[in-house]
Amino acid sequence: MSTRPAPLIPPRLRAVLVRVPLLVRLVRFVRRGPLARDRNLLITLTLVTVVVGLLAAQVSTEWFSPSLLILVTLAGGLQLRLRSLVVLLVAVSVSLGYLAITLGPGSVGVGLAVTIGFTAVLALLMARTRGKLGVQGLRGDAMLLELRDRLRSQGELPPLPKDWGGKVVLKQAGGSSFGGDFLVSMREGDQVDIALVDVSGKGVDAGTRALLLSGTFGGLLGSVDDFLPACNAYLHRQRGDEGFVTAVHVRLDLATGAYTITSAGHPPVVKFDAGTGNWKVASAKGVVLGVVPDLHCEPETGILHKGDALLLYTDGLIEQPGRDIDAGLDRLLGEAERLLPSGFRDGARALVNAMASGHNDDCALVLIWRP
């Protein structure tokens, strides 16, 4: 005859627990609710808060300073979800109240209370932002870093043959990792496509839109014959006024040196002619992207011979407040004649530093030459 094992919870106690719906809901909330993912950290930080409050009140405020609760609040703001953070802040408030009751109101100074309050507001803002993004902890920052690295890798020129040279210099406003100027390029056989794009705005404000457009333009480059008209059609279909976008596209044949330049509201490309030793302004022009439904560009064609070079840049390199853009272009040509003949590779960075000194704006430069 088999006997059943004795239940872990006596029947009478189980009946009492079932009749307490609040307790049952609390257990389910902790196990399955929004606190489930970060409940371990919440429990740890809450225990630390309680221990700090008890030791400060019963042992010594010098060894166990209430200011440690600032670090606890900051850690919660960096890692916990919004609901979990609210629970932690309640525990911090209770711990401070216990200290004030046990040791007197003077134990929790005004400076400490203001500091913890400010940290709590900052923590709530961080948790709320992460909640909107749907990420936990520092994953949002990691995503931005990954996007930045992808944008940088996409902005590099493809490998070129030994008888060709190329240099890209990107300088964002305020030293930011993101900006409104970006480059997309690709190579298929002897054909190289290079597109330099300038999104209105500067720094981080324009960086988010540049990240979006860099993926779109990178997919269109090499996939369509008319690159800029395809980009224009895409932007024209977008809703809302998000500012203007200018771009210049160069298609280069590495075997022959033949090139075609098309521009959409972008500053003109300049070419270095090794035969004369002068820089010449290209005549390619077109309307800013996204303004008209059908973009009509006037391209320029030519051939790069030995010693020749093409210089692409954004308006941040030649525009300065209170000065005419033509004056900036003349200054660019003058600096190029002074710096670049000594060496295109080293002169590109020096040219950007010389032109960008004195003003804070995104600027980019692409130099292709044939040694």
Salt bridges, closest charged atoms under 4 A:
GLU146 OE2 - ARG150 NH2 3.12
ASP149 OD1 - ARG148 NH2 2.96
ASP193 OD1 - HIS249 NE2 2.84
ASP193 OD1 - ARG251 NE 2.65
GLU242 OE1 - ARG209 NE 3.14
ASP273 OD2 - LYS280 NZ 3.56
GLU335 OE1 - ARG338 NH2 2.62
